[in-house]
Amino acid sequence: MFKDKIIHFIGIGGISMSGIAEILNEKGVTITGSDSTASKTTRRLTEKGINIVIGEDPTLVEKADIVVYTAAISEENAELQKAHELGKELYERAKFLGLMTKDYKHVICISGTHGKSTTTGMVASCFLEDHKNPTIQIGAFLPKINSNYYVGDNEYFIMEACEYVDSFLSFYPTSEIILNIDDDHLDYFGNIENVKKSFSKYTHLLPQNGNLVLNADDANTMDIEIPKNTKVLTYAINNDAIVKAHNISYDEFGHPKFDIYYNNELYIQVKLSVLGNHNIYNALATTCMCILHNVSKNAIINGLNEYIGVERRFQFLGTYNENVLVYDDYAHHPTEIASTLNSVKTIKCNQNWAIFQSHTFSRTKEHLEEFANILKEFDNVIIAPIYPAREINIFNIKEEDIVNLIKPHNKNVHYIESFDKIVDYLKDNLKTNDLVITIGAGPVNEIGNKLVK
């Protein structure tokens, strides 16, 4: 579609933008880009021959046929202003990605408040195992493809579909997974009912006889509108569903093993290499999508077993002093942190340490008591500075607000104002066989990396 075009990306260092740029670059499209800061991602893109400027360079816009930008880019950005001034063909990232999907026969979109990247990785792993050669776009680094993207043929496009600012309504799915629906991104949606309305609109993007996979154990998911003439597969652990997990057990490292039943008959037996009850749900959703696309049983079994996670999803970073386990998890919503806690408790250790960095002031205010109620269950809690992302603090919220709610239930909680000081505190207080996990969608993982180094 874009073979003879020059496409410029404003904010090319983002996980989704970089993946889109690399897919097009692999297909021979001329790509340029800019970003406010240099990163591992921008360096990788440069090594692939993409011309990238750190800062702003409107001359790159002048040379481009198409300009793509992220929703985070300010209207004051000189490149964006130049694109408007010259009347360039201009697309927000999600709109542009939607256009790209039109080139593919089967567009598989994985959505939900929690677990999108993990399930996208699981689906991709199974399809690759079955030699279906899918094109993949994922919002995290997937070890199996050593990247956040993979260029296959034009038969399958497997992609993560985020609901924030209704981004997923720009896509053209033929198959959808909805993992769960929770009260997140309320700075945009306002309330859970508006979140559900957005997901209802999303299901109506499916064509006649499109495929829809739903979590029957999630009440909000089962409450949305489902278009007629849609093929629906439900999955569950507790409620009635077409695909169910039975006979769940865990090995000494916390890895689940279980039977998957399809239409009340044993379909496959699965052993996961990732932790947590939530990953059983992700594996069930993956199995449903694989059934709908005739992925072989052996490919599902092997694909799920060989899936070792994506970057920053309960990722093992290494050890400190050879006997303290150090993990990182991207969890930034109370439901996700509850899953993280569940996974931590399956690992044998002396004491656990949760280092939590809340993501955005608005989310901190909205879920303050829920954050405290979950975090108090860890043995030790360190609160790091709130990561503002796109916000300024107009919410009269501060880190001590979380500490004050936790302290009556768990005295082992502290706010420490810098990452370096947190590392020093941990070095002074960690004991043999302790476990450390950094939690949050911001750069809190730097603490774990510094500790391991």
Salt bridges, closest charged atoms under 4 A:
GLU22 OE2 - ARG44 NH2 2.50
GLU22 OE1 - LYS48 NZ 3.95
GLU62 OE2 - LYS82 NZ 3.86
GLU75 OE1 - HIS84 NE2 3.87
GLU79 OE1 - HIS8 NE2 2.86
GLU85 OE2 - LYS82 NZ 3.40
GLU129 OE1 - LYS144 NZ 3.51
ASP130 OD2 - LYS132 NZ 3.59
GLU155 OE2 - LYS105 NZ 3.92
GLU155 OE2 - HIS106 NE2 3.58
GLU163 OE1 - LYS116 NZ 3.74
ASP182 OD2 - HIS114 NE2 3.02
ASP182 OD2 - HIS333 ND1 3.79
ASP183 OD1 - HIS333 NE2 3.16
ASP184 OD2 - HIS185 NE2 3.86
ASP184 OD1 - ARG363 NE 2.93
ASP187 OD2 - ARG390 NH2 3.29
GLU193 OE2 - LYS196 NZ 3.23
ASP223 OD2 - LYS196 NZ 2.77
ASP251 OD2 - HIS255 ND1 3.29
ASP251 OD2 - LYS271 NZ 2.93
GLU306 OE1 - LYS144 NZ 3.41
GLU311 OE2 - LYS40 NZ 3.74
ASP328 OD2 - ARG312 NE 2.71
GLU336 OE2 - HIS114 ND1 2.70
GLU336 OE1 - HIS332 ND1 3.51
GLU370 OE1 - HIS367 ND1 2.71
ASP401 OD1 - LYS398 NZ 3.29
GLU417 OE2 - LYS421 NZ 2.75
ASP420 OD1 - LYS450 NZ 2.74
